[in-house]
Amino acid sequence: MLAFVFRNLNDKRPSCRIISGLEKVILSQISSHIEFMHNMPVLRAEPADRLLRIIGNGVVKDGYNMFMTPSQAEGKTTVVSVAIYIESMSSFRTQTMDFEVDMYLALGWYDRRLAHNCTHPVLVTHKFIVDRLWQPDLYFVNSKFAYLQEVTTPNFMVIVYPDGLIFKSMRLDVTLSCMMDLQRFPMDKQECPLIIQSYAYVENLVNLTWHEDPPYFPFGSNSEIKTNDMVITNIRFERCLTPYQMFRGSGNWSCIRGLIVMKRLMLFHVIQTYFPSAMLVSISWMSFWLDPRASPARVTLTITTLLTLTTMSNGARQDLPQVSYIKALDIWLTFSQALIFLVLLEYSFVSYYLTKRDYNCIHRRVFGAAEIYPEIEKKKLDVQSPVVTSTRRCSTDNGHTNAVNTYSLTAGITRCLRNTAVNISNL
């Protein structure tokens, strides 16, 4: 897929020269496992055991050392150009803060020891040959798991250009960690890094850089990528701000970083969380239109909606990590629970007020208006006075106001017991 990335560098190769004895051996053995590009004829193959005699324990007898960088003998830095193309993305897990990518990784570097005088580059697909060439030992710093795809054959290739340019491409499945900031969840945007670094070679031996020669883009992705709840909005690439410092001052490691900017899709959370919670709050408000004396109906409605919202809140949070800060979803659910709790609190105040008012009316009936209003005795008001009239009108019977013509002790006790029985039955 990315074989074209470094193709423009082919124009920079030098003119053909005489092939050394070592190069003849390597090229003759490579020709047994490869085909030339552009329908070129296959080179004459030589027995593979000859290559094993030349390359023993990773060291070529004529001086080729697969453990030495191509420019190490000259005291120079080997520059490795990197390009990445993300083919697909899946399993974006917020709870574990990771995601999986299926991508093509392309590498390019110069190894003058493998230069040849052929007019066309050589394609190598056999692992036996590739393992005996020097290659950058790159790894993904923030990866949890990675492997090379091998269906139907190991997905990699190496192209050796005449001027010594080596191009390597492979297809990988990588699980990357992404430390997410969930304060705005589920209206959040995440920047997930993809960090590549050499494992053994310090910066003055291997220097990583993005391949930015136009028209090729060093870090791209499939425009049709769309996960269940995330969509890619932007992709950036950069070098690490500071070289990677290892322990004991052993040196700095060169690294590069790609940033995948993703935006969370809200529709799922609107349907599963926001709309149901708003509906539960609206249902709890229906208790305002019920009779204040209908205690079973009002209490059952309020408590049921509160418990339902609590259960739904726990379900919405179970797929999220346990973080120490407040998320936007927490604010919404807590506010919804507070509204339902206020409905229950309002009914408690109303019930207390009605109960106290009934108690005062019963108290007046039992002990008489003179004990509640001493000024009646002083002014010797008759039964039609405004104070006595208002006192008589405050009595209630099953929620209805009735006039009281006399302040009989027997009648007051009877009404008191009856109202008490009614209140107990309502509870």
HELIX and SHEET records of a PDB file:
HELIX    1   1 ARG A    7  LYS A   12  5                                   6    
HELIX    2   2 GLY A   21  ILE A   30  1                                  10    
HELIX    3   3 MET A   37  ASN A   39  5                                   3    
HELIX    4   4 ALA A   48  ILE A   54  1                                   7    
HELIX    5   5 ARG A  112  LEU A  114  5                                   3    
HELIX    6   6 LYS A  127  VAL A  130  1                                   4    
HELIX    7   7 PHE A  247  GLY A  249  5                                   3    
HELIX    8   8 LEU A  267  HIS A  269  1                                   3    
HELIX    9   9 VAL A  270  TYR A  274  3                                   5    
HELIX   10  10 PHE A  275  SER A  284  1                                  10    
HELIX   11  11 TRP A  285  TRP A  289  5                                   5    
HELIX   12  12 SER A  295  ARG A  317  1                                  23    
HELIX   13  13 ALA A  328  PHE A  367  1                                  40    
HELIX   14  14 ALA A  369  ILE A  372  1                                   4    
HELIX   15  15 GLU A  375  LYS A  379  1                                   5    
HELIX   16  16 PRO A  386  ARG A  393  1                                   8    
HELIX   17  17 LEU A  409  ASN A  426  1                                  18    
SHEET    1   A 2 ILE A  55  GLY A  56  0                                        
SHEET    2   A 2 VAL A  59  VAL A  60 -1                                        
SHEET    1   B 6 VAL A 122  VAL A 124  0                                        
SHEET    2   B 6 PHE A 156  VAL A 160 -1                                        
SHEET    3   B 6 LEU A 165  SER A 177 -1                                        
SHEET    4   B 6 ASP A  98  TYR A 110 -1                                        
SHEET    5   B 6 THR A  78  ARG A  93 -1                                        
SHEET    6   B 6 VAL A 206  TRP A 210  1                                        
SHEET    1   C 6 VAL A 122  VAL A 124  0                                        
SHEET    2   C 6 PHE A 156  VAL A 160 -1                                        
SHEET    3   C 6 LEU A 165  SER A 177 -1                                        
SHEET    4   C 6 ASP A  98  TYR A 110 -1                                        
SHEET    5   C 6 THR A  78  ARG A  93 -1                                        
SHEET    6   C 6 PHE A 219  SER A 221  1                                        
SHEET    1   D 4 VAL A 122  VAL A 124  0                                        
SHEET    2   D 4 PHE A 156  VAL A 160 -1                                        
SHEET    3   D 4 LEU A 165  SER A 177 -1                                        
SHEET    4   D 4 SER A 143  LEU A 148 -1                                        
SHEET    1   E 4 LEU A 138  PHE A 140  0                                        
SHEET    2   E 4 LYS A 189  SER A 198 -1                                        
SHEET    3   E 4 CYS A 255  ARG A 264 -1                                        
SHEET    4   E 4 MET A 230  ARG A 239 -1                                        
SHEET    1   F 2 TYR A 244  GLN A 245  0                                        
SHEET    2   F 2 ASN A 252  TRP A 253 -1                                        
SHEET    1   G 2 THR A 396  ASP A 397  0                                        
SHEET    2   G 2 HIS A 400  THR A 401 -1                                        
END                                                                             
